[in-house]
């Protein structure tokens, strides 16, 4: 995954340009050195990167805090992605951006050997038979005139500071009419609401986990759609979903916490305000 250069601290401004729509966004709240702003136009929440003493590293310490996440891949989401690809083009050329450990690519390879698969990530770990591996930065790598039928990005965009550049780059990798599939958190979901409520009663662990220094952009449905439309990608449909309960990394083992997460996921599913969202888009080029 790409990490931006370490930022220098400065006095904290009351207004910053929204990274999605560029409207003036006032400061909303903060904790430690994390300062959050919210755009009144697209409702996007984001971290003032220059307020951070340092940026989050995706190292062994970070992985140790996300053991459940890595041990329980979101197979249900992988199946959704596979079905979208199969409906569009069964023998598609597919690139997975921010491929990480390659779980999605391995799943797609086994499910449909007709697909031509490429994965890109600066820290792409495994070699997967039949999959092209690029250990490169998506924003700086020179792809030449290569284009793909489908570009997938799962739980990557929220970690990036310059989301406009990423969205434009995403579109540039697609053939005309190609598909983009983008997954990220939904900041206007029930689990986020619960985390905000907990802070009011003095328990801020869930809040700090959701808004930590690794998550620089906190998309809602409106802001994610706005960003992609501004880059020239036309939304086709939105898939609202949660992550597997077993993939949730909690600060400690607690039956009460697990019950709370389960309840928030259930209410989110019933109300359409799920923890995650996946937007399927078409390149209008």
C-alpha positions in Angstrom: 0.0 0.0 0.0 1.2 3.5 -0.8 2.2 5.8 2.1 2.6 9.5 1.6 5.8 11.3 2.8 5.9 12.3 6.4 4.2 15.6 6.9 5.5 18.7 8.8 3.3 20.0 11.6 2.0 23.5 11.3 -0.7 25.7 13.0 -4.1 24.1 12.4 -6.3 26.0 10.0 -10.0 26.4 10.6 -10.8 25.6 6.9 -9.2 23.2 4.4 -10.1 22.4 0.9 -12.2 19.2 0.7 -10.1 16.5 -1.1 -13.3 15.3 -2.9 -15.0 18.5 -4.1 -12.6 21.2 -3.1 -15.2 23.1 -1.0 -14.0 24.9 2.2 -14.3 22.4 5.0 -14.2 23.5 8.6 -12.6 21.6 11.5 -15.0 19.2 13.2 -13.1 17.6 16.0 -9.8 16.0 16.9 -7.9 13.7 19.3 -4.2 13.4 19.9 -2.6 14.8 16.7 -5.5 13.7 14.5 -7.6 16.7 13.3 -10.8 15.9 11.4 -12.5 18.3 9.0 -16.0 17.8 7.3 -17.1 19.3 4.0 -20.6 20.9 4.2 -21.1 20.3 0.5 -20.5 16.5 0.1 -20.3 15.6 3.8 -16.9 14.1 3.4 -14.8 13.7 6.5 -11.0 13.8 6.3 -7.9 14.1 8.3 -5.6 17.2 8.1 -2.5 15.3 7.1 -0.2 18.1 8.0 -1.5 18.0 11.6 -0.1 14.5 12.1 3.2 14.1 13.9 3.9 11.1 11.6 1.9 9.1 9.1 0.9 5.5 9.7 3.3 2.8 8.5 2.0 -0.5 7.1 4.6 -2.5 8.9 4.6 -5.6 11.2 3.2 -3.6 14.1 0.2 -2.5 12.0 -0.4 -6.1 10.8 -0.3 -7.3 14.4 -3.2 -5.0 15.2 -5.2 -6.5 12.2 -4.7 -10.2 12.7 -8.4 -11.0 12.4 -8.7 -8.9 9.2 -6.0 -10.9 7.5 -7.1 -14.3 8.9 -10.6 -13.9 7.7 -10.7 -12.7 4.0 -14.1 -11.2 2.9 -15.1 -14.1 0.6 -18.6 -12.7 0.3 -17.2 -9.5 -1.2 -14.8 -11.5 -3.5 -17.8 -13.4 -4.8 -19.7 -10.1 -5.5 -16.6 -8.8 -7.4 -16.4 -12.0 -9.4 -20.0 -11.9 -10.3 -19.7 -8.3 -11.5 -16.8 -9.2 -13.7 -18.5 -12.3 -15.1 -21.6 -10.3 -16.0 -19.5 -7.7 -17.8 -16.9 -9.8 -19.5 -16.1 -13.4 -18.5 -12.6 -13.2 -20.0 -11.7 -9.7 -18.8 -8.3 -8.3 -18.1 -8.5 -7.3 -14.4 -6.1 -5.2 -12.3 -6.4 -5.3 -8.5 -5.0 -2.0 -7.1 -3.7 -2.2 -3.5 -3.6 -6.0 -3.9 -2.0 -6.6 -0.5 -1.6 -10.3 0.1 -3.4 -11.2 -3.1 -6.4 -12.9 -1.6 -8.8 -11.5 -4.2 -6.6 -12.4 -7.1 -6.1 -16.0 -5.8 -9.9 -16.3 -5.4 -10.5 -15.0 -9.0 -7.8 -17.2 -10.4 -9.4 -20.3 -8.9 -12.9 -19.3 -9.8 -12.4 -18.3 -13.4 -9.1 -19.2 -15.1 -10.2 -17.3 -18.2 -9.4 -14.0 -16.5 -6.1 -12.2 -17.2 -5.1 -11.0 -13.7 -2.7 -8.3 -12.6 -2.0 -7.1 -9.0 -0.2 -3.9 -8.0 1.0 -2.9 -4.5 4.3 -1.6 -3.2 4.3 -4.4 -0.6 2.6 -7.2 -2.6 3.8 -10.3 -0.8 3.1 -13.6 -2.5 3.7 -14.9 -6.0 0.5 -16.3 -7.4 0.7 -18.7 -10.3 -0.9 -17.2 -13.4 -1.1 -13.7 -11.9 1.1 -10.7 -13.0 2.6 -9.1 -9.9 3.7 -5.4 -9.9 5.4 -4.2 -6.7 5.0 -0.6 -7.6 3.2 2.6 -6.5 0.0 3.0 -8.5 0.4 6.8 -8.7 3.9 6.9 -10.0 4.3 3.7 -12.1 4.4 4.1 -15.8 1.9 1.7 -17.4 2.5 3.0 -20.9 -0.5 2.4 -23.1 -1.8 -0.6 -21.1 -5.4 -0.7 -20.2 -7.7 -3.1 -18.4 -11.4 -4.1 -18.7 -11.9 -4.0 -14.9 -10.0 -2.2 -12.1 -10.7 -3.3 -8.6 -9.7 -1.4 -5.4 -10.8 -2.9 -2.1 -10.2 -1.0 1.2 -7.4 1.1 -0.2 -8.7 4.6 -1.0 -9.3 5.5 2.6 -5.6 5.2 3.3 -4.6 7.7 0.6 -4.2 11.5 1.1 -4.7 12.5 -2.6 -7.9 10.8 -3.5 -8.5 12.9 -6.6 -5.2 11.8 -8.2 -6.1 8.2 -7.4 -9.6 8.4 -8.9 -8.2 9.9 -12.1 -5.5 7.3 -12.3 -8.1 4.6 -11.7 -10.1 5.8 -14.7 -7.0 6.1 -16.9 -6.3 2.4 -16.5 -9.6 1.4 -18.0 -10.7 0.8 -21.6 -13.7 2.8 -22.8 -16.7 1.4 -21.1 -14.6 -0.5 -18.6 -15.6 -1.2 -15.0 -14.2 0.1 -11.8 -15.1 -1.6 -8.5 -14.2 0.5 -5.4 -14.7 -0.6 -1.8 -14.3 1.6 1.3 -15.8 2.2 4.7 -19.1 4.1 5.0 -18.6 6.9 7.6 -22.4 7.5 7.8 -23.0 3.9 8.9 -24.4 2.5 12.2 -21.0 1.3 13.5 -19.6 4.9 13.1 -22.7 6.3 14.9 -22.2 3.9 17.7 -18.5 4.9 18.0 -19.5 8.6 18.3 -22.1 7.8 21.0 -19.5 5.8 23.0 -17.2 8.9 23.0 -19.9 10.8 24.8 -19.9 8.4 27.6 -16.1 8.3 27.9 -15.3 5.2 25.9 -13.3 6.4 22.8 -11.5 3.3 21.7 -13.8 2.5 18.8 -13.7 6.1 17.6 -9.9 6.3 17.7 -9.7 3.0 15.9 -12.0 4.2 13.0 -10.3 7.6 12.6 -6.7 6.6 13.3 -3.7 8.0 11.4 -3.9 5.2 8.8 -7.4 6.3 7.7 -7.0 9.7 6.1 -10.3 9.9 4.2 -13.7 8.8 5.6 -16.1 8.4 2.8 -19.9 8.3 2.9 -22.0 7.3 0.0 -22.4 10.8 -1.3 -18.7 11.7 -1.1 -17.5 8.5 -2.8 -20.0 9.0 -5.6 -19.0 12.6 -6.0 -15.3 11.8 -6.3 -15.8 9.1 -8.9 -18.2 11.2 -11.0 -15.8 14.1 -11.0 -13.1 11.8 -12.4 -15.3 10.7 -15.3 -16.6 7.4 -13.9 -20.4 6.8 -14.0 -21.9 5.0 -11.0 -23.9 1.9 -12.0 -24.9 0.6 -8.6 -23.9 0.5 -5.0 -23.5 -2.6 -2.9 -24.0 -2.0 0.9 -22.4 -4.6 3.1 -20.5 -5.4 6.2 -17.2 -7.2 6.8 -17.2 -10.7 8.3 -17.7 -10.4 12.1 -14.7 -12.6 12.6 -12.5 -10.1 10.7 -13.2 -7.3 13.2 -10.1 -6.6 15.3 -11.0 -5.5 18.8 -8.7 -4.0 21.4 -9.3 -7.1 23.6 -11.4 -10.2 23.7 -14.8 -9.2 25.0 -18.2 -10.9 24.6 -19.9 -7.5 25.2 -17.8 -5.8 22.5 -18.5 -8.6 20.0 -22.2 -8.4 20.8 -22.1 -4.7 20.2 -20.4 -5.0 16.8 -22.8 -7.8 15.8 -25.8 -5.6 16.8 -24.5 -2.5 14.9 -23.8 -4.7 11.8 -27.3 -6.1 12.0 -29.0 -2.7 12.4 -26.9 -1.4 9.6 -27.9 -4.2 7.2 -31.6 -3.7 8.1 -31.4 0.1 7.6 -29.1 0.2 4.6 -26.4 2.0 6.7 -23.8 -0.8 6.5 -20.2 -0.5 7.6 -18.8 -0.9 4.1 -19.8 0.1 0.6 -18.8 -1.0 -2.8 -19.4 1.2 -5.8 -19.5 -0.3 -9.3 -18.7 2.3 -12.0 -18.4 2.6 -15.8 -15.6 4.5 -17.6 -17.5 7.0 -19.8 -14.4 7.7 -21.9 
